[in-house]
């Protein structure tokens, strides 16, 4: 069994929707430095000064339909007959300014005490007009174009990271299906 077989990219989000989301949320003051959740201590903290910025609790209904389409396509492509998931976490926006990264990690996490344990991770690319900021999984680059949604299992077998953005700003979103 090849682990790559369970990693899929679907181009589902129209360019105008991506641009509208960036325009609507980019200048909000609610952006915060990313923090990692520790379920044992029930606390969040940043690991270093290159952490990306994140935006929670916004009305991102415009993206939910595309997330659901990606989950359905994933089930179809892998010929999964039973539903792996029944819900997903609130969508989080990610902003990687020049010099920012996402450290290597895997997604078998609980973001909080109310979300379920994730089965699938979904990362959506809202733009691709930046340099650097490559998405690496198991040390291999996965190229994401504007409008793409990456879907993969939320397990330790899929460690991933985002390399340093060297020019421009990288905008993505993430949600975890459970």
SULWO-V146548 format. One record per pair of residues at least 24 apart in sequence whose ideal C-beta (glycine too) atoms are under 10 Angstrom apart, sorted by the first residue. I is the first residue (numbers start at 0). GAP is how many residues later the second one is. D is the distance in Angstrom with one decimal. If there is no record, write none. Layout:
<<I & GAP & D> <I & GAP & D>>
//
This chain:
<<2 & 134 & 9.0> <2 & 135 & 7.1> <2 & 149 & 9.0> <2 & 150 & 8.6> <2 & 152 & 9.5> <2 & 154 & 5.8> <2 & 155 & 7.1> <3 & 133 & 8.8> <3 & 134 & 8.3> <3 & 136 & 8.0> <3 & 138 & 9.6> <3 & 148 & 9.5> <4 & 72 & 9.5> <4 & 73 & 7.7> <5 & 68 & 8.8> <5 & 71 & 9.8> <5 & 72 & 7.0> <5 & 114 & 9.5> <5 & 145 & 8.7> <5 & 146 & 6.3> <5 & 147 & 5.5> <5 & 149 & 9.4> <5 & 151 & 8.7> <5 & 152 & 8.1> <6 & 67 & 9.9> <6 & 114 & 9.9> <6 & 130 & 6.6> <6 & 131 & 9.1> <6 & 133 & 9.4> <6 & 135 & 7.0> <6 & 143 & 7.3> <6 & 144 & 7.5> <6 & 145 & 4.5> <6 & 146 & 8.3> <6 & 151 & 7.3> <6 & 153 & 9.6> <7 & 62 & 8.1> <7 & 65 & 7.4> <7 & 66 & 5.7> <7 & 69 & 6.0> <7 & 70 & 7.9> <7 & 141 & 8.8> <7 & 142 & 7.4> <7 & 143 & 5.0> <7 & 144 & 7.4> <8 & 61 & 9.2> <8 & 114 & 9.4> <8 & 116 & 9.0> <8 & 126 & 9.9> <8 & 133 & 6.9> <8 & 134 & 8.1> <8 & 135 & 6.7> <8 & 136 & 8.5> <8 & 139 & 5.2> <8 & 140 & 7.2> <8 & 141 & 5.2> <8 & 142 & 7.7> <8 & 143 & 9.4> <9 & 56 & 8.7> <9 & 59 & 7.4> <9 & 60 & 5.2> <9 & 61 & 9.9> <9 & 62 & 9.9> <9 & 63 & 5.3> <9 & 64 & 7.9> <9 & 67 & 8.8> <9 & 112 & 9.7> <9 & 114 & 9.7> <9 & 137 & 9.1> <9 & 138 & 6.8> <9 & 139 & 5.2> <9 & 140 & 8.3> <9 & 141 & 7.1> <10 & 114 & 9.1> <10 & 133 & 9.5> <10 & 134 & 6.6> <10 & 135 & 8.6> <10 & 136 & 5.1> <10 & 137 & 5.2> <10 & 138 & 8.0> <11 & 51 & 9.9> <11 & 53 & 9.0> <11 & 54 & 4.7> <11 & 55 & 8.8> <11 & 56 & 9.9> <11 & 57 & 5.3> <11 & 58 & 6.1> <11 & 61 & 7.9> <11 & 112 & 8.4> <11 & 135 & 6.6> <11 & 136 & 7.7> <11 & 137 & 5.6> <12 & 49 & 9.1> <12 & 50 & 7.2> <12 & 52 & 9.5> <12 & 53 & 4.9> <12 & 54 & 9.5> <12 & 56 & 9.3> <12 & 57 & 9.4> <12 & 111 & 6.3> <12 & 112 & 8.2> <12 & 113 & 7.7> <12 & 133 & 7.8> <12 & 134 & 4.2> <12 & 135 & 7.7> <12 & 136 & 6.9> <12 & 160 & 9.5> <13 & 52 & 9.0> <13 & 132 & 9.5> <13 & 133 & 6.6> <14 & 111 & 9.8> <14 & 112 & 9.4> <14 & 130 & 10.0> <14 & 131 & 6.0> <14 & 132 & 6.2> <15 & 131 & 9.8> <16 & 45 & 6.1> <16 & 46 & 7.7> <16 & 48 & 9.8> <16 & 49 & 7.8> <16 & 109 & 8.8> <16 & 130 & 7.9> <17 & 45 & 9.3> <17 & 48 & 9.9> <17 & 106 & 8.3> <17 & 107 & 7.7> <17 & 108 & 4.4> <17 & 109 & 6.4> <17 & 110 & 9.3> <17 & 128 & 5.3> <17 & 129 & 5.8> <17 & 130 & 9.7> <17 & 153 & 7.9> <17 & 155 & 9.7> <18 & 107 & 8.0> <18 & 108 & 7.9> <18 & 127 & 8.5> <18 & 152 & 9.8> <19 & 42 & 7.5> <19 & 106 & 9.6> <20 & 37 & 9.3> <20 & 39 & 7.4> <20 & 41 & 6.7> <20 & 42 & 6.9> <20 & 70 & 9.8> <20 & 72 & 7.6> <20 & 103 & 9.2> <20 & 105 & 5.8> <20 & 106 & 9.6> <20 & 150 & 7.7> <20 & 152 & 7.8> <21 & 71 & 8.9> <21 & 73 & 9.0> <21 & 104 & 5.5> <21 & 105 & 6.3> <21 & 124 & 9.8> <21 & 147 & 8.7> <21 & 149 & 5.2> <23 & 34 & 8.6> <23 & 35 & 9.5> <23 & 36 & 9.6> <23 & 38 & 9.0> <23 & 69 & 10.0> <24 & 30 & 6.0> <24 & 33 & 6.2> <24 & 34 & 10.0> <24 & 35 & 8.6> <24 & 68 & 5.8> <24 & 70 & 8.6> <24 & 101 & 9.5> <24 & 146 & 8.7> <24 & 148 & 9.9> <25 & 29 & 9.3> <25 & 67 & 9.2> <25 & 69 & 7.4> <25 & 100 & 10.0> <25 & 143 & 8.1> <25 & 145 & 7.7> <27 & 27 & 6.6> <27 & 30 & 7.9> <27 & 65 & 9.3> <29 & 24 & 9.7> <29 & 25 & 5.9> <29 & 26 & 7.8> <29 & 27 & 7.9> <29 & 28 & 7.8> <29 & 63 & 9.9> <30 & 24 & 5.1> <30 & 25 & 9.6> <30 & 62 & 8.2> <30 & 63 & 9.8> <30 & 64 & 6.2> <30 & 66 & 9.9> <31 & 24 & 7.7> <32 & 67 & 9.6> <33 & 58 & 9.2> <33 & 60 & 7.6> <33 & 61 & 9.5> <33 & 62 & 9.6> <33 & 66 & 8.8> <33 & 67 & 9.9> <33 & 68 & 7.5> <33 & 69 & 9.3> <35 & 67 & 8.2> <35 & 69 & 7.6> <35 & 73 & 8.7> <36 & 72 & 6.5> <36 & 73 & 7.2> <36 & 74 & 5.8> <36 & 75 & 7.2> <37 & 71 & 9.8> <38 & 70 & 7.5> <38 & 71 & 5.2> <38 & 72 & 9.1> <38 & 73 & 8.9> <38 & 74 & 8.2> <41 & 68 & 10.0> <41 & 70 & 9.1> <41 & 71 & 7.6> <43 & 67 & 9.3> <43 & 68 & 9.4> <46 & 56 & 5.8> <46 & 58 & 9.5> <47 & 53 & 8.4> <47 & 55 & 7.4> <48 & 50 & 9.2> <48 & 51 & 9.6> <49 & 46 & 9.5> <49 & 47 & 9.9> <49 & 49 & 6.3> <49 & 50 & 5.6> <49 & 51 & 4.9> <49 & 52 & 9.2> <49 & 53 & 8.4> <49 & 114 & 7.1> <49 & 115 & 9.7> <50 & 45 & 9.6> <50 & 49 & 6.9> <50 & 50 & 7.7> <50 & 51 & 8.0> <50 & 52 & 8.1> <51 & 42 & 5.5> <51 & 43 & 6.4> <51 & 44 & 4.7> <51 & 45 & 7.9> <51 & 48 & 4.7> <51 & 49 & 7.1> <51 & 50 & 5.8> <51 & 51 & 9.8> <51 & 81 & 9.6> <51 & 110 & 7.5> <51 & 113 & 8.7> <51 & 118 & 8.3> <51 & 120 & 9.0> <52 & 40 & 8.7> <52 & 41 & 7.5> <52 & 42 & 4.4> <52 & 43 & 7.8> <52 & 44 & 7.1> <52 & 47 & 7.4> <52 & 116 & 9.6> <53 & 38 & 5.5> <53 & 39 & 6.7> <53 & 40 & 5.7> <53 & 41 & 7.4> <53 & 119 & 9.8> <53 & 120 & 8.8> <54 & 36 & 9.6> <54 & 37 & 7.0> <54 & 38 & 4.1> <54 & 39 & 8.0> <54 & 40 & 7.2> <54 & 118 & 9.2> <55 & 34 & 6.7> <55 & 35 & 9.0> <55 & 36 & 5.7> <55 & 37 & 8.1> <55 & 55 & 9.5> <56 & 33 & 6.7> <56 & 34 & 9.8> <56 & 35 & 9.0> <57 & 32 & 8.6> <57 & 33 & 7.9> <57 & 34 & 8.9> <57 & 35 & 6.8> <57 & 115 & 10.0> <58 & 32 & 9.8> <59 & 30 & 7.7> <59 & 31 & 4.4> <59 & 32 & 8.8> <59 & 33 & 7.4> <59 & 113 & 7.2> <59 & 115 & 9.0> <60 & 30 & 9.1> <61 & 29 & 9.7> <62 & 28 & 5.5> <62 & 30 & 9.3> <62 & 59 & 9.8> <62 & 61 & 6.7> <62 & 63 & 9.1> <62 & 86 & 9.1> <62 & 110 & 6.2> <62 & 112 & 8.3> <63 & 24 & 8.1> <63 & 26 & 9.8> <63 & 27 & 7.1> <63 & 111 & 8.7> <65 & 25 & 10.0> <65 & 56 & 9.3> <65 & 58 & 7.1> <65 & 81 & 8.6> <65 & 83 & 6.3> <65 & 107 & 9.7> <66 & 24 & 7.1> <66 & 53 & 10.0> <66 & 55 & 5.8> <66 & 57 & 7.5> <66 & 82 & 7.0> <66 & 84 & 9.3> <66 & 106 & 8.6> <66 & 108 & 5.8> <66 & 110 & 7.8> <67 & 54 & 9.9> <67 & 109 & 9.3> <68 & 80 & 8.1> <69 & 50 & 8.9> <69 & 52 & 5.9> <69 & 53 & 10.0> <69 & 54 & 8.2> <69 & 78 & 9.4> <69 & 79 & 4.3> <69 & 80 & 8.6> <69 & 81 & 5.3> <69 & 105 & 9.7> <69 & 107 & 9.1> <70 & 48 & 9.9> <70 & 49 & 6.7> <70 & 51 & 7.4> <70 & 78 & 9.3> <70 & 80 & 7.1> <70 & 104 & 9.8> <70 & 106 & 5.9> <72 & 76 & 8.9> <72 & 78 & 8.0> <73 & 46 & 6.9> <73 & 48 & 8.8> <73 & 75 & 9.4> <73 & 77 & 4.7> <73 & 78 & 9.0> <73 & 79 & 9.9> <73 & 103 & 9.1> <74 & 45 & 9.7> <74 & 76 & 9.9> <76 & 74 & 9.2> <77 & 73 & 9.7> <82 & 36 & 9.9> <82 & 94 & 9.9> <83 & 35 & 5.1> <83 & 36 & 6.5> <83 & 69 & 9.0> <83 & 93 & 7.5> <83 & 94 & 9.1> <84 & 31 & 8.5> <84 & 33 & 8.5> <84 & 34 & 5.2> <84 & 35 & 5.9> <84 & 69 & 10.0> <84 & 91 & 9.1> <84 & 92 & 3.9> <84 & 93 & 5.8> <85 & 30 & 8.5> <85 & 33 & 9.6> <85 & 91 & 8.4> <85 & 92 & 7.5> <86 & 28 & 8.5> <86 & 29 & 6.8> <86 & 88 & 10.0> <86 & 89 & 9.7> <86 & 90 & 7.1> <86 & 91 & 6.1> <87 & 27 & 8.8> <87 & 28 & 9.3> <87 & 30 & 8.5> <87 & 31 & 9.7> <87 & 32 & 8.2> <87 & 33 & 10.0> <87 & 34 & 7.3> <87 & 87 & 4.7> <87 & 88 & 6.4> <87 & 89 & 4.3> <87 & 90 & 7.0> <88 & 25 & 9.2> <88 & 26 & 4.9> <88 & 27 & 8.4> <88 & 29 & 7.4> <88 & 33 & 9.6> <88 & 85 & 8.5> <88 & 86 & 5.3> <88 & 87 & 4.8> <88 & 88 & 7.9> <88 & 89 & 7.4> <89 & 25 & 8.4> <89 & 85 & 7.2> <89 & 86 & 9.7> <90 & 31 & 8.8> <90 & 33 & 8.2> <90 & 82 & 5.2> <90 & 83 & 7.4> <90 & 84 & 4.8> <90 & 85 & 9.9> <91 & 80 & 9.3> <91 & 81 & 6.4> <91 & 82 & 5.3> <91 & 83 & 7.0> <91 & 84 & 9.4> <92 & 31 & 9.5> <92 & 33 & 8.0> <92 & 78 & 7.1> <92 & 79 & 7.7> <92 & 80 & 5.3> <92 & 81 & 8.4> <93 & 29 & 8.4> <93 & 30 & 9.5> <93 & 32 & 8.9> <93 & 68 & 8.4> <93 & 76 & 7.7> <93 & 77 & 7.0> <93 & 78 & 4.6> <93 & 79 & 6.6> <93 & 80 & 6.3> <94 & 31 & 9.5> <94 & 70 & 9.8> <94 & 74 & 6.2> <94 & 75 & 7.5> <94 & 76 & 5.9> <94 & 77 & 8.4> <95 & 34 & 7.7> <95 & 36 & 8.7> <95 & 37 & 5.5> <95 & 66 & 6.4> <95 & 67 & 9.6> <95 & 68 & 8.5> <95 & 69 & 4.6> <95 & 72 & 9.1> <95 & 73 & 6.6> <95 & 74 & 3.9> <95 & 75 & 7.8> <95 & 76 & 7.7> <96 & 33 & 9.5> <96 & 68 & 6.7> <96 & 71 & 8.7> <96 & 72 & 5.3> <96 & 73 & 8.4> <97 & 32 & 8.3> <97 & 33 & 8.8> <97 & 34 & 8.2> <97 & 35 & 9.3> <97 & 66 & 8.4> <97 & 67 & 5.4> <97 & 68 & 6.6> <97 & 69 & 6.1> <97 & 70 & 6.9> <97 & 71 & 7.2> <97 & 72 & 9.4> <98 & 33 & 9.2> <98 & 65 & 6.3> <98 & 66 & 6.8> <98 & 67 & 8.1> <99 & 32 & 9.5> <99 & 33 & 8.2> <99 & 62 & 8.3> <99 & 64 & 7.0> <99 & 65 & 5.6> <99 & 69 & 8.7> <99 & 70 & 8.0> <100 & 31 & 8.9> <100 & 32 & 8.3> <100 & 60 & 7.1> <100 & 61 & 5.8> <100 & 62 & 6.4> <100 & 63 & 4.9> <100 & 64 & 7.6> <101 & 31 & 9.1> <101 & 33 & 8.6> <101 & 34 & 9.8> <101 & 58 & 8.1> <101 & 59 & 5.5> <101 & 60 & 3.9> <101 & 61 & 8.7> <101 & 62 & 9.8> <101 & 68 & 9.7> <101 & 70 & 9.3> <101 & 72 & 9.6> <102 & 58 & 5.9> <102 & 59 & 8.7> <103 & 32 & 7.9> <103 & 33 & 9.7> <103 & 35 & 9.2> <103 & 55 & 5.4> <103 & 56 & 6.9> <103 & 57 & 4.0> <103 & 58 & 9.4> <104 & 51 & 9.8> <104 & 53 & 10.0> <104 & 54 & 6.8> <104 & 55 & 7.2> <104 & 56 & 7.1> <105 & 31 & 9.6> <105 & 47 & 9.6> <105 & 48 & 7.5> <105 & 49 & 6.6> <105 & 50 & 4.8> <105 & 51 & 7.6> <105 & 52 & 5.9> <105 & 53 & 4.9> <105 & 54 & 7.2> <106 & 45 & 8.4> <106 & 46 & 8.5> <106 & 47 & 4.0> <106 & 48 & 7.6> <106 & 49 & 9.1> <106 & 51 & 7.3> <106 & 52 & 9.3> <106 & 53 & 8.0> <106 & 67 & 8.8> <106 & 69 & 6.3> <107 & 45 & 9.1> <107 & 46 & 5.6> <107 & 47 & 5.4> <107 & 48 & 5.9> <107 & 49 & 9.3> <107 & 50 & 9.1> <107 & 68 & 9.8> <108 & 45 & 7.6> <108 & 67 & 7.7> <109 & 66 & 9.2> <109 & 68 & 9.3> <110 & 65 & 7.2> <114 & 60 & 10.0> <114 & 61 & 7.1> <114 & 63 & 6.5> <115 & 60 & 8.5> <115 & 61 & 8.9> <115 & 62 & 3.2> <116 & 37 & 8.0> <116 & 59 & 8.8> <116 & 61 & 5.9> <117 & 35 & 9.0> <117 & 36 & 3.8> <117 & 37 & 9.1> <117 & 57 & 9.0> <117 & 58 & 3.5> <117 & 59 & 6.6> <117 & 60 & 5.1> <118 & 34 & 7.0> <118 & 35 & 5.9> <118 & 36 & 8.8> <118 & 57 & 8.0> <118 & 58 & 5.9> <118 & 59 & 5.6> <119 & 31 & 5.8> <119 & 32 & 7.1> <119 & 33 & 6.3> <119 & 34 & 6.0> <119 & 35 & 10.0> <119 & 55 & 9.1> <119 & 56 & 7.1> <119 & 57 & 4.2> <119 & 58 & 8.1> <120 & 29 & 7.9> <120 & 30 & 7.3> <120 & 31 & 5.6> <120 & 32 & 7.4> <120 & 33 & 4.7> <120 & 34 & 9.2> <120 & 37 & 7.5> <120 & 39 & 8.4> <120 & 53 & 7.1> <120 & 54 & 8.1> <120 & 55 & 5.6> <120 & 56 & 7.9> <121 & 27 & 5.7> <121 & 28 & 6.9> <121 & 29 & 5.3> <121 & 30 & 8.4> <121 & 32 & 9.6> <121 & 51 & 8.3> <121 & 52 & 6.8> <121 & 53 & 5.2> <121 & 54 & 7.3> <121 & 55 & 6.5> <122 & 25 & 8.5> <122 & 26 & 7.1> <122 & 27 & 4.5> <122 & 28 & 8.3> <122 & 29 & 8.4> <122 & 37 & 8.6> <122 & 39 & 9.3> <122 & 49 & 5.8> <122 & 50 & 7.3> <122 & 51 & 5.2> <122 & 52 & 8.6> <123 & 24 & 7.1> <123 & 25 & 4.7> <123 & 26 & 7.7> <123 & 27 & 9.9> <123 & 47 & 9.3> <123 & 48 & 6.1> <123 & 49 & 4.5> <123 & 50 & 7.5> <123 & 51 & 8.2> <124 & 24 & 7.7> <124 & 25 & 7.7> <124 & 45 & 8.3> <124 & 46 & 7.9> <124 & 47 & 5.6> <124 & 48 & 8.6> <125 & 44 & 8.6> <125 & 45 & 4.0> <125 & 46 & 6.0> <125 & 47 & 6.6> <126 & 41 & 8.3> <126 & 42 & 7.8> <126 & 43 & 7.0> <126 & 44 & 5.0> <126 & 45 & 8.4> <127 & 40 & 9.6> <127 & 42 & 8.4> <127 & 43 & 9.6> <128 & 38 & 9.6> <128 & 39 & 6.1> <128 & 40 & 8.8> <128 & 41 & 9.2> <128 & 42 & 9.7> <129 & 35 & 5.7> <129 & 36 & 8.2> <129 & 37 & 6.3> <129 & 38 & 3.3> <129 & 39 & 6.0> <129 & 40 & 4.8> <129 & 41 & 8.6> <130 & 33 & 9.8> <130 & 34 & 7.2> <130 & 35 & 4.7> <130 & 36 & 4.0> <130 & 37 & 6.2> <130 & 39 & 9.3> <131 & 30 & 8.9> <131 & 31 & 5.7> <131 & 32 & 5.3> <131 & 33 & 4.6> <131 & 34 & 3.6> <131 & 35 & 6.9> <131 & 36 & 8.5> <131 & 38 & 8.0> <132 & 29 & 5.8> <132 & 30 & 6.3> <132 & 31 & 7.3> <132 & 32 & 4.1> <132 & 33 & 7.7> <132 & 34 & 9.2> <132 & 35 & 8.1> <132 & 36 & 8.9> <132 & 37 & 4.0> <132 & 38 & 9.9> <132 & 39 & 9.0> <133 & 27 & 9.0> <133 & 28 & 7.0> <133 & 29 & 4.6> <133 & 30 & 9.2> <133 & 31 & 9.4> <133 & 36 & 9.5> <134 & 25 & 6.6> <134 & 26 & 7.8> <134 & 27 & 5.7> <134 & 28 & 8.2> <134 & 35 & 9.4> <134 & 37 & 8.5> <135 & 24 & 6.3> <135 & 25 & 5.4> <135 & 26 & 7.5> <135 & 27 & 6.5> <136 & 24 & 8.3> <143 & 26 & 9.4> <143 & 28 & 7.7> <145 & 25 & 9.2> <147 & 24 & 9.6> <148 & 24 & 8.9> <148 & 26 & 9.6> <149 & 24 & 9.5> <150 & 26 & 8.5> <153 & 24 & 8.3>>
//
